[in-house]
Amino acid sequence: MSRRLAYAHRLSGIALAVFLPVHFWVLSRALELDAFLAWTEQPAVKLAEWGLVTLLALHLAGGLRVLALEFLPWRNWAKGLAAGAAAFALAAGLAFALAL
């Protein structure tokens, strides 16, 4: 589980790094075109938005897990950290999806 979460942390970081330039471009276009914002109401965009929030939560939780493993003394609770990080990410994604 810990190895899968480490891979998920890396992949979510890459996905977020790819997303940021697109996000800033969309923001710059939104200042000029109100019709561009109407595009964000499409179901596929809402689904992508949910995925982004879930990836962000996963990346945050994975980063906190890595920091805990780095700075706290090693114990057998590493699997618990991985499970907690995954549960946090899913809960954040679910909360975002239900608030839409």
N, C-alpha and C positions, 0 to 999 in steps of 0.2 A: 504494500500500500504506500509506503513512504517513497519508494522509487517512482511509482506512478504519479504521486503528487509532485515530486520534484520535476518530472517531465511536464506535467500540467502547468507548473509554475513557470517553467522556461517558455513553453508554447504560448501561454497567456501573455507573458511579457513581450514576446515577438509580435503577437496579434495586436497588442495595445500600441506597440511602437509603430506598426504599420497604420493603425487607425488614426493616430494623432495628426499627421499631416493632412489627411482627408478631412478630419474634423475641423481643423483650422481653415481649410479651404472652403468648407461648407459655411462656416461662420462668416467668412469674408463675403461670400456670395449672398448670404441671408441679409446682410446690411443693405444690399442693393435691390434684391428681388423678394417681394413678399410671396410671390407664387412659388418660389423655391421652398419656402417653409411648408406649403401645403403638401408637398411631396412627402414630408415626414409623417403624414397621417396614414400612409399606406400600411397594410398589415405586415408586409415583408420588412418594412423599415422598423416597425414596432417590435417584430421578432428579433431583428438584428440588434436593436437597442437593448432588449432583454438579455441577449447573449453577451453583449458588451458589458453590461452591469455584472452579470454572473462571472465573466472572465476577470473583471476588475476585482471583485470580491475574492475570487480564487487566488489571484496574484497577491493581494494583500494578505490573505490568510497564509499562503505558502511562504511569503516573505517573513511574516511573524514567526512561523515555525522554524525557518532557517535561523533567524536571529536567536530564538530560544535555544536551539541546538548549539549555536556558536558560543553564546555567552553564559548559559546555565550549565551546571554540572550534568554529565551524562547519566541518564537513568533509563529504566526499561519502559518509560512512558512515551517513547518516541512514536510508537504506533498510535497512541492516543492523540498526540499532537496532529498527526496526519489525518486521522479520522475527524478530529475537531475542525481542522482547517477545511476539509471537504464539506462537512456539515454546515459550517459558517457560510461558505460560498453558495451552497444550494439554498440555504435559508434566505440569504440576501437576494438571490435571483428570484425566488418564489415571492418574497415580499414585494419586489419591484413589479413582477408580473401581475400580482393581485391588485396593486395600486393603479395599474393602467386602466 
